[in-house]
């Protein structure tokens, strides 16, 4: 059966967006991952706000109930922390633990879960505290109140996803894969930090 090529103009919007994303990922990997992280982080926060407002109102959610500044803080965090830090972490993981290492599957997961996750969560709490213009006492209080709970939940929720991510997802797509899970995770974090 002969195969016909499809002119670009006849390709679906989703396919064109994917092509554009792949092109940007190749040309500007850190910037692309950072912007994607910013958008998904903000959307995760907006999801959290929407769910919280819906629980309280039991009806329609008004736009006035949505805190745009909170979503902006999450976007800033995604842009300056999540995107670049995750990019470099996954790149270094490939160097430190190549697939030729017989125990790389376990080592990668342990590195992510025991070192990266606690440190990344600590950075999240600190950066959010700074972006909220709160003092050191607030930071200490939030750490005491919810850090350990959030870390335990991180280990429960993220471990299976990160097992897949660090071992089976191509390195250039790991930040995107993690961002897709983080969409729901940031919704959780936004609610637990309150």
GROMACS elastic network, one bead per residue, 0.5 to 0.9 nm:
[ bonds ]
;  ai    aj funct       b0    kb
    6     9     6  0.82410   500
    6    10     6  0.64993   500
    6    11     6  0.69505   500
    7    10     6  0.55338   500
    7    11     6  0.69342   500
    8    11     6  0.53029   500
    8    12     6  0.86713   500
    8    16     6  0.80085   500
    9    12     6  0.81777   500
   11    14     6  0.83016   500
   11    15     6  0.64611   500
   11    16     6  0.67791   500
   12    15     6  0.52954   500
   12    16     6  0.64035   500
   12    17     6  0.87233   500
   13    16     6  0.50806   500
   13    17     6  0.61034   500
   13    18     6  0.85590   500
   14    17     6  0.51028   500
   14    18     6  0.61667   500
   14    19     6  0.86059   500
   15    18     6  0.50461   500
   15    19     6  0.61609   500
   15    20     6  0.86033   500
   16    20     6  0.61225   500
   16    21     6  0.85269   500
   17    20     6  0.50419   500
   17    21     6  0.60566   500
   17    22     6  0.85834   500
   18    21     6  0.50178   500
   18    22     6  0.61443   500
   18    23     6  0.85535   500
   19    22     6  0.51694   500
   19    23     6  0.61743   500
   19    24     6  0.86523   500
   20    23     6  0.50727   500
   20    24     6  0.61607   500
   20    25     6  0.84413   500
   21    24     6  0.51333   500
   21    25     6  0.59344   500
   21    26     6  0.85555   500
   21    32     6  0.78229   500
   22    26     6  0.61536   500
   22    27     6  0.86357   500
   23    26     6  0.52034   500
   23    27     6  0.62152   500
   23    28     6  0.83611   500
   24    27     6  0.50619   500
   24    28     6  0.54573   500
   24    29     6  0.68558   500
   24    31     6  0.85575   500
   24    32     6  0.62145   500
   25    28     6  0.54165   500
   25    30     6  0.77884   500
   25    31     6  0.81653   500
   25    32     6  0.56276   500
   25    33     6  0.73312   500
   25   172     6  0.78333   500
   26    29     6  0.57534   500
   26    32     6  0.88834   500
   26   172     6  0.86899   500
   27    32     6  0.87496   500
   28    31     6  0.55155   500
   28    32     6  0.58661   500
   28    33     6  0.84611   500
   29    32     6  0.52542   500
   29    33     6  0.60840   500
   29    34     6  0.84659   500
   29    87     6  0.82665   500
   29   172     6  0.79810   500
   30    33     6  0.51703   500
   30    34     6  0.59437   500
   30    35     6  0.85650   500
   30    83     6  0.66998   500
   30    84     6  0.58060   500
   30    87     6  0.66539   500
   30    88     6  0.87320   500
   31    35     6  0.60578   500
   31    36     6  0.84163   500
   31    79     6  0.82960   500
   31    83     6  0.77290   500
   31    84     6  0.78559   500
   32    35     6  0.53065   500
   32    36     6  0.60508   500
   32    37     6  0.84344   500
   32    83     6  0.81769   500
   33    36     6  0.51086   500
   33    37     6  0.59645   500
   33    38     6  0.85397   500
   33    79     6  0.81982   500
   33    82     6  0.84969   500
   33    84     6  0.72119   500
   33    86     6  0.87550   500
   33    87     6  0.73910   500
   33   175     6  0.65783   500
   33   176     6  0.70042   500
   34    37     6  0.50160   500
   34    38     6  0.61232   500
   34    39     6  0.87093   500
   34    78     6  0.63188   500
   34    80     6  0.68342   500
   34    81     6  0.79110   500
   34    82     6  0.68492   500
   34    84     6  0.60647   500
   34    87     6  0.87260   500
   35    39     6  0.62542   500
   35    40     6  0.86242   500
   35    75     6  0.84561   500
   35    78     6  0.74749   500
   35    79     6  0.56114   500
   35    83     6  0.73458   500
   36    39     6  0.52521   500
   36    40     6  0.61570   500
   36    41     6  0.84214   500
   36    78     6  0.79631   500
   36    79     6  0.78601   500
   36    83     6  0.75914   500
   36   175     6  0.89107   500
   36   176     6  0.74348   500
   36   179     6  0.78514   500
   37    40     6  0.52448   500
   37    41     6  0.58368   500
   37    42     6  0.84380   500
   37    75     6  0.74154   500
   37    77     6  0.84395   500
   37    79     6  0.60189   500
   37    81     6  0.88988   500
   37    82     6  0.63019   500
   37    83     6  0.54895   500
   37   175     6  0.79366   500
   37   176     6  0.76423   500
   37   179     6  0.61036   500
   37   182     6  0.88910   500
   38    41     6  0.52081   500
   38    42     6  0.61480   500
   38    43     6  0.85687   500
   38    72     6  0.86867   500
   38    74     6  0.69461   500
   38    76     6  0.62358   500
   38    77     6  0.68869   500
   38    80     6  0.82560   500
   38    82     6  0.79851   500
   38    83     6  0.77332   500
   39    42     6  0.52951   500
   39    43     6  0.61786   500
   39    44     6  0.86296   500
   39    74     6  0.86874   500
   39    75     6  0.60285   500
   39    78     6  0.75584   500
   39    79     6  0.82980   500
   40    43     6  0.50093   500
   40    44     6  0.60632   500
   40    45     6  0.86436   500
   40    74     6  0.88801   500
   40    75     6  0.76952   500
   40    78     6  0.78446   500
   40   179     6  0.64817   500
   40   180     6  0.73858   500
   40   182     6  0.76430   500
   40   183     6  0.57117   500
   40   186     6  0.89250   500
   41    44     6  0.50572   500
   41    45     6  0.63314   500
   41    46     6  0.86678   500
   41    71     6  0.77420   500
   41    74     6  0.53916   500
   41    75     6  0.55249   500
   41    76     6  0.86519   500
   41    77     6  0.77780   500
   41    78     6  0.58023   500
   41    79     6  0.88287   500
   41    82     6  0.89033   500
   41   179     6  0.76503   500
   41   182     6  0.71473   500
   41   183     6  0.60525   500
   41   186     6  0.63652   500
   41   187     6  0.84914   500
   42    45     6  0.51231   500
   42    46     6  0.61856   500
   42    47     6  0.85959   500
   42    70     6  0.81165   500
   42    72     6  0.63642   500
   42    73     6  0.77006   500
   42    74     6  0.51011   500
   42    76     6  0.84546   500
   42    78     6  0.79834   500
   42   183     6  0.84165   500
   42   186     6  0.84575   500
   43    47     6  0.60738   500
   43    48     6  0.86029   500
   43    71     6  0.72319   500
   43    74     6  0.86097   500
   43    75     6  0.83790   500
   43   183     6  0.68284   500
   43   186     6  0.87123   500
   43   187     6  0.84408   500
   44    47     6  0.50279   500
   44    48     6  0.63206   500
   44    49     6  0.87513   500
   44    71     6  0.82340   500
   44    74     6  0.83576   500
   44   182     6  0.74025   500
   44   184     6  0.58541   500
   44   185     6  0.73984   500
   44   186     6  0.52105   500
   44   188     6  0.84601   500
   44   190     6  0.84553   500
   45    48     6  0.50307   500
   45    49     6  0.62656   500
   45    50     6  0.85674   500
   45    70     6  0.72199   500
   45    71     6  0.55014   500
   45    72     6  0.89792   500
   45    74     6  0.67341   500
   45    75     6  0.88583   500
   45   183     6  0.79962   500
   45   184     6  0.86663   500
   45   186     6  0.59701   500
   45   187     6  0.50634   500
   45   188     6  0.84785   500
   45   189     6  0.84314   500
   45   190     6  0.61599   500
   45   191     6  0.87311   500
   46    49     6  0.50249   500
   46    50     6  0.60092   500
   46    51     6  0.85341   500
   46    66     6  0.73793   500
   46    67     6  0.81257   500
   46    68     6  0.82094   500
   46    70     6  0.82948   500
   46    71     6  0.60865   500
   46   187     6  0.75293   500
   47    50     6  0.50550   500
   47    51     6  0.61174   500
   47    52     6  0.85374   500
   47   183     6  0.84147   500
   47   184     6  0.80242   500
   47   186     6  0.88325   500
   47   187     6  0.60215   500
   48    51     6  0.52082   500
   48    52     6  0.61098   500
   48    53     6  0.85157   500
   48   184     6  0.83216   500
   48   186     6  0.77686   500
   48   188     6  0.68629   500
   48   189     6  0.86233   500
   48   190     6  0.64737   500
   48   191     6  0.65481   500
   49    52     6  0.51128   500
   49    53     6  0.59651   500
   49    54     6  0.83396   500
   49    65     6  0.81792   500
   49    66     6  0.63252   500
   49    67     6  0.75797   500
   49    71     6  0.89715   500
   49   187     6  0.78443   500
   49   190     6  0.80848   500
   49   191     6  0.80521   500
   50    53     6  0.51835   500
   50    54     6  0.59461   500
   50    55     6  0.85621   500
   50    61     6  0.69684   500
   50    65     6  0.84578   500
   50    66     6  0.71933   500
   51    54     6  0.50461   500
   51    55     6  0.61638   500
   51    56     6  0.87336   500
   51   187     6  0.88782   500
   52    55     6  0.51713   500
   52    56     6  0.64064   500
   52    57     6  0.86864   500
   52   191     6  0.79172   500
   53    56     6  0.51681   500
   53    57     6  0.59882   500
   53    58     6  0.80898   500
   53    59     6  0.89527   500
   53    60     6  0.87129   500
   53    61     6  0.62126   500
   53    62     6  0.84639   500
   53    65     6  0.69919   500
   53    66     6  0.80855   500
   54    57     6  0.51494   500
   54    58     6  0.53409   500
   54    59     6  0.62440   500
   54    60     6  0.68113   500
   54    61     6  0.59058   500
   55    58     6  0.53598   500
   55    59     6  0.82043   500
   56    59     6  0.84035   500
   57    60     6  0.69497   500
   57    61     6  0.70209   500
   58    61     6  0.85468   500
   61    64     6  0.84690   500
   61    65     6  0.70254   500
   61    66     6  0.84369   500
   62    65     6  0.54755   500
   62    66     6  0.73791   500
   63    66     6  0.54632   500
   63    67     6  0.87068   500
   64    67     6  0.76896   500
   66    69     6  0.89294   500
   66    70     6  0.86711   500
   66    71     6  0.87836   500
   67    70     6  0.54776   500
   67    71     6  0.67651   500
   67    72     6  0.88514   500
   68    71     6  0.51262   500
   68    72     6  0.61098   500
   68    73     6  0.86707   500
   69    73     6  0.61720   500
   69    74     6  0.87235   500
   70    73     6  0.50861   500
   70    74     6  0.64461   500
   70    75     6  0.86682   500
   70   132     6  0.84131   500
   70   190     6  0.87794   500
   71    74     6  0.51644   500
   71    75     6  0.61966   500
   71    76     6  0.86873   500
   72    76     6  0.61194   500
   72    77     6  0.85244   500
   73    76     6  0.50826   500
   73    77     6  0.61587   500
   73    78     6  0.86073   500
   73   128     6  0.70038   500
   73   131     6  0.63338   500
   73   132     6  0.78073   500
   74    78     6  0.61293   500
   74    79     6  0.85337   500
   74   128     6  0.78762   500
   74   186     6  0.82554   500
   74   190     6  0.89787   500
   75    78     6  0.50663   500
   75    79     6  0.60643   500
   75    80     6  0.86499   500
   76    79     6  0.50167   500
   76    80     6  0.60447   500
   76    81     6  0.79374   500
   76   131     6  0.87212   500
   77    80     6  0.54955   500
   77    81     6  0.53381   500
   77    82     6  0.64713   500
   77    83     6  0.87403   500
   77   124     6  0.76380   500
   77   127     6  0.72107   500
   77   128     6  0.75865   500
   77   131     6  0.88033   500
   78    81     6  0.55404   500
   78    83     6  0.59155   500
   78    84     6  0.86706   500
   79    82     6  0.64208   500
   79    83     6  0.58486   500
   79    84     6  0.76314   500
   80    83     6  0.66911   500
   80    84     6  0.66148   500
   80    85     6  0.82187   500
   81    84     6  0.58292   500
   81    85     6  0.56032   500
   81    86     6  0.78847   500
   81   123     6  0.85285   500
   81   124     6  0.84465   500
   81   127     6  0.88483   500
   82    85     6  0.55035   500
   82    86     6  0.56695   500
   82    87     6  0.81712   500
   82   120     6  0.86140   500
   82   175     6  0.84128   500
   82   179     6  0.87191   500
   83    86     6  0.55157   500
   83    87     6  0.60583   500
   83    88     6  0.87885   500
   83   175     6  0.69596   500
   83   179     6  0.89191   500
   84    87     6  0.50799   500
   84    88     6  0.62946   500
   84    89     6  0.85348   500
   85    88     6  0.53807   500
   85    89     6  0.60313   500
   85    90     6  0.86521   500
   85   120     6  0.88791   500
   86    90     6  0.60929   500
   86    91     6  0.84499   500
   86   174     6  0.83551   500
   86   175     6  0.61820   500
   86   178     6  0.89014   500
   87    90     6  0.55136   500
   87    91     6  0.62474   500
   87    92     6  0.87012   500
   87   171     6  0.86616   500
   87   172     6  0.81799   500
   87   174     6  0.80471   500
   87   175     6  0.63906   500
   88    92     6  0.59973   500
   88    93     6  0.84052   500
   89    92     6  0.51955   500
   89    93     6  0.60560   500
   89    94     6  0.87679   500
   89   116     6  0.83605   500
   90    94     6  0.64486   500
   90    95     6  0.89472   500
   90   166     6  0.75827   500
   90   171     6  0.65455   500
   90   172     6  0.86065   500
   90   174     6  0.72829   500
   90   175     6  0.80531   500
   91    94     6  0.53400   500
   91    95     6  0.67780   500
   91    96     6  0.89256   500
   91   171     6  0.70017   500
   91   172     6  0.85889   500
   92    95     6  0.50577   500
   92    96     6  0.60042   500
   92    97     6  0.82625   500
   93    96     6  0.50576   500
   93    97     6  0.56069   500
   93    98     6  0.75692   500
   93   108     6  0.70296   500
   93   111     6  0.85628   500
   93   166     6  0.83844   500
   94    97     6  0.54052   500
   94    98     6  0.51627   500
   94    99     6  0.77089   500
   94   108     6  0.89534   500
   94   166     6  0.89785   500
   94   171     6  0.78585   500
   95    98     6  0.57798   500
   97   100     6  0.79740   500
   97   101     6  0.63715   500
   97   103     6  0.86104   500
   97   104     6  0.56271   500
   97   105     6  0.87039   500
   97   107     6  0.73498   500
   97   108     6  0.68329   500
   98   101     6  0.56846   500
   98   104     6  0.66953   500
   99   102     6  0.74299   500
   99   103     6  0.85486   500
   99   104     6  0.60346   500
   99   105     6  0.79674   500
   99   167     6  0.84690   500
  100   103     6  0.86590   500
  100   104     6  0.75751   500
  101   104     6  0.51594   500
  101   105     6  0.85615   500
  102   105     6  0.79487   500
  103   106     6  0.56318   500
  103   107     6  0.60877   500
  103   108     6  0.85303   500
  104   108     6  0.57229   500
  104   109     6  0.83370   500
  104   167     6  0.81823   500
  105   108     6  0.55182   500
  105   109     6  0.64474   500
  105   110     6  0.87913   500
  105   163     6  0.77799   500
  105   166     6  0.78874   500
  105   167     6  0.59875   500
  106   109     6  0.52651   500
  106   110     6  0.61296   500
  106   111     6  0.85669   500
  106   163     6  0.85312   500
  107   110     6  0.51182   500
  107   111     6  0.60053   500
  107   112     6  0.85210   500
  108   111     6  0.51516   500
  108   112     6  0.61797   500
  108   113     6  0.85662   500
  108   163     6  0.80891   500
  108   166     6  0.64906   500
  108   167     6  0.74941   500
  109   112     6  0.51567   500
  109   113     6  0.59833   500
  109   114     6  0.83006   500
  109   159     6  0.77354   500
  109   162     6  0.68915   500
  109   163     6  0.57822   500
  109   166     6  0.69587   500
  109   167     6  0.81734   500
  110   113     6  0.51287   500
  110   114     6  0.55720   500
  110   115     6  0.76452   500
  111   114     6  0.56085   500
  111   115     6  0.54699   500
  111   116     6  0.64853   500
  111   117     6  0.86805   500
  112   115     6  0.57894   500
  112   117     6  0.59871   500
  112   118     6  0.89424   500
  112   159     6  0.88048   500
  112   162     6  0.76545   500
  112   166     6  0.83753   500
  113   116     6  0.61180   500
  113   117     6  0.52398   500
  113   118     6  0.75049   500
  113   154     6  0.86908   500
  113   155     6  0.67544   500
  113   158     6  0.83795   500
  113   159     6  0.69571   500
  113   162     6  0.82327   500
  114   117     6  0.63731   500
  114   118     6  0.66797   500
  114   119     6  0.88219   500
  114   155     6  0.89616   500
  115   118     6  0.58623   500
  115   119     6  0.62402   500
  115   120     6  0.84537   500
  116   119     6  0.52943   500
  116   120     6  0.57539   500
  116   121     6  0.83828   500
  117   120     6  0.51412   500
  117   121     6  0.60125   500
  117   122     6  0.85076   500
  117   151     6  0.76150   500
  117   154     6  0.75417   500
  117   155     6  0.80194   500
  118   121     6  0.52181   500
  118   122     6  0.61586   500
  118   123     6  0.86791   500
  118   151     6  0.65530   500
  118   154     6  0.88421   500
  119   122     6  0.50383   500
  119   123     6  0.62049   500
  119   124     6  0.85771   500
  120   123     6  0.50551   500
  120   124     6  0.61562   500
  120   125     6  0.87808   500
  121   125     6  0.63315   500
  121   126     6  0.86471   500
  121   147     6  0.78021   500
  121   150     6  0.81479   500
  121   151     6  0.72026   500
  121   154     6  0.87841   500
  122   125     6  0.52218   500
  122   126     6  0.62248   500
  122   127     6  0.86124   500
  122   143     6  0.82628   500
  122   147     6  0.77019   500
  123   126     6  0.50387   500
  123   127     6  0.59115   500
  123   128     6  0.83175   500
  124   127     6  0.53316   500
  124   128     6  0.59935   500
  124   129     6  0.84102   500
  125   128     6  0.53210   500
  125   129     6  0.60923   500
  125   130     6  0.87212   500
  125   139     6  0.72739   500
  125   142     6  0.77968   500
  125   143     6  0.74270   500
  125   147     6  0.80292   500
  125   193     6  0.84178   500
  126   129     6  0.50988   500
  126   130     6  0.63127   500
  126   131     6  0.86989   500
  126   139     6  0.67325   500
  127   130     6  0.50411   500
  127   131     6  0.60713   500
  127   132     6  0.84684   500
  128   132     6  0.59823   500
  128   133     6  0.84950   500
  128   134     6  0.88709   500
  129   132     6  0.51343   500
  129   133     6  0.62960   500
  129   134     6  0.54961   500
  129   135     6  0.73749   500
  129   136     6  0.82775   500
  129   138     6  0.75287   500
  129   139     6  0.61000   500
  129   142     6  0.89698   500
  130   134     6  0.60685   500
  130   135     6  0.76782   500
  130   139     6  0.87989   500
  131   134     6  0.77595   500
  134   137     6  0.81567   500
  134   138     6  0.62080   500
  134   139     6  0.74378   500
  135   138     6  0.54971   500
  135   139     6  0.65839   500
  135   140     6  0.89646   500
  136   140     6  0.62130   500
  136   141     6  0.85730   500
  137   140     6  0.51084   500
  137   141     6  0.60970   500
  137   142     6  0.86279   500
  138   141     6  0.50291   500
  138   142     6  0.61252   500
  138   143     6  0.84674   500
  139   142     6  0.52599   500
  139   143     6  0.61062   500
  139   144     6  0.86279   500
  140   143     6  0.50483   500
  140   144     6  0.61554   500
  140   145     6  0.85369   500
  141   144     6  0.51446   500
  141   145     6  0.60079   500
  141   146     6  0.84953   500
  142   145     6  0.50185   500
  142   146     6  0.57928   500
  142   147     6  0.69238   500
  142   193     6  0.68558   500
  142   194     6  0.85788   500
  143   146     6  0.56841   500
  143   148     6  0.76267   500
  144   147     6  0.63257   500
  144   148     6  0.75767   500
  145   148     6  0.78072   500
  145   149     6  0.80285   500
  145   193     6  0.85103   500
  146   149     6  0.52050   500
  146   150     6  0.59730   500
  146   151     6  0.85029   500
  146   192     6  0.68075   500
  146   193     6  0.65611   500
  147   150     6  0.51198   500
  147   151     6  0.60186   500
  147   152     6  0.86007   500
  147   193     6  0.85113   500
  148   152     6  0.61282   500
  148   153     6  0.85097   500
  149   152     6  0.52666   500
  149   153     6  0.62169   500
  149   154     6  0.85256   500
  149   192     6  0.86120   500
  150   153     6  0.50369   500
  150   154     6  0.59623   500
  150   155     6  0.86582   500
  150   188     6  0.87696   500
  150   189     6  0.72499   500
  150   192     6  0.73505   500
  150   193     6  0.87334   500
  151   155     6  0.62619   500
  151   156     6  0.86541   500
  152   155     6  0.51498   500
  152   156     6  0.63194   500
  152   157     6  0.86726   500
  153   157     6  0.59512   500
  153   158     6  0.80967   500
  154   157     6  0.52563   500
  154   158     6  0.54346   500
  154   159     6  0.75621   500
  154   185     6  0.82352   500
  155   158     6  0.55603   500
  155   159     6  0.54640   500
  155   160     6  0.88773   500
  156   159     6  0.60683   500
  156   160     6  0.80801   500
  157   160     6  0.71133   500
  157   161     6  0.75885   500
  157   185     6  0.83629   500
  158   161     6  0.52107   500
  158   162     6  0.57744   500
  158   163     6  0.83483   500
  158   178     6  0.89747   500
  158   181     6  0.80261   500
  158   185     6  0.87044   500
  159   162     6  0.51608   500
  159   163     6  0.60029   500
  159   164     6  0.87042   500
  160   163     6  0.50690   500
  160   164     6  0.65009   500
  160   165     6  0.86347   500
  161   164     6  0.52690   500
  161   165     6  0.60446   500
  161   166     6  0.86905   500
  161   177     6  0.87538   500
  161   178     6  0.78716   500
  161   181     6  0.77155   500
  162   166     6  0.57831   500
  162   167     6  0.80562   500
  162   178     6  0.76344   500
  163   166     6  0.57239   500
  163   167     6  0.61063   500
  163   168     6  0.80088   500
  164   167     6  0.54644   500
  164   168     6  0.53599   500
  164   169     6  0.66677   500
  165   168     6  0.57436   500
  165   170     6  0.80937   500
  165   171     6  0.85001   500
  165   173     6  0.86984   500
  165   174     6  0.59258   500
  165   175     6  0.88228   500
  165   177     6  0.69007   500
  165   178     6  0.73008   500
  166   169     6  0.64387   500
  166   170     6  0.83175   500
  166   171     6  0.77746   500
  166   174     6  0.71921   500
  167   170     6  0.82757   500
  168   171     6  0.87393   500
  169   172     6  0.82535   500
  169   173     6  0.64811   500
  169   174     6  0.60108   500
  169   177     6  0.78637   500
  170   173     6  0.55948   500
  170   174     6  0.65053   500
  171   174     6  0.52825   500
  171   175     6  0.80693   500
  172   175     6  0.73040   500
  172   176     6  0.82723   500
  173   176     6  0.52727   500
  173   177     6  0.61290   500
  173   178     6  0.86353   500
  174   177     6  0.50012   500
  174   178     6  0.60396   500
  174   179     6  0.83857   500
  175   178     6  0.50898   500
  175   179     6  0.59672   500
  175   180     6  0.86640   500
  176   180     6  0.62899   500
  176   181     6  0.88652   500
  177   180     6  0.52805   500
  177   181     6  0.67344   500
  177   182     6  0.86330   500
  178   181     6  0.52235   500
  178   182     6  0.59134   500
  178   183     6  0.86563   500
  179   183     6  0.60921   500
  180   183     6  0.53646   500
  180   184     6  0.77019   500
  181   184     6  0.59111   500
  181   185     6  0.64111   500
  181   186     6  0.88597   500
  182   186     6  0.56147   500
  182   187     6  0.81226   500
  183   186     6  0.56438   500
  183   187     6  0.66424   500
  184   187     6  0.50599   500
  184   188     6  0.64442   500
  184   189     6  0.88146   500
  185   188     6  0.50154   500
  185   189     6  0.61890   500
  185   190     6  0.85892   500
  186   190     6  0.59041   500
  186   191     6  0.84861   500
  187   190     6  0.52827   500
  187   191     6  0.65210   500
  187   192     6  0.88365   500
  188   191     6  0.53057   500
  188   192     6  0.61667   500
  188   193     6  0.86861   500
  189   192     6  0.50582   500
  189   193     6  0.60013   500
  189   194     6  0.87466   500
  190   193     6  0.55965   500
  190   194     6  0.68822   500
  191   194     6  0.56492   500
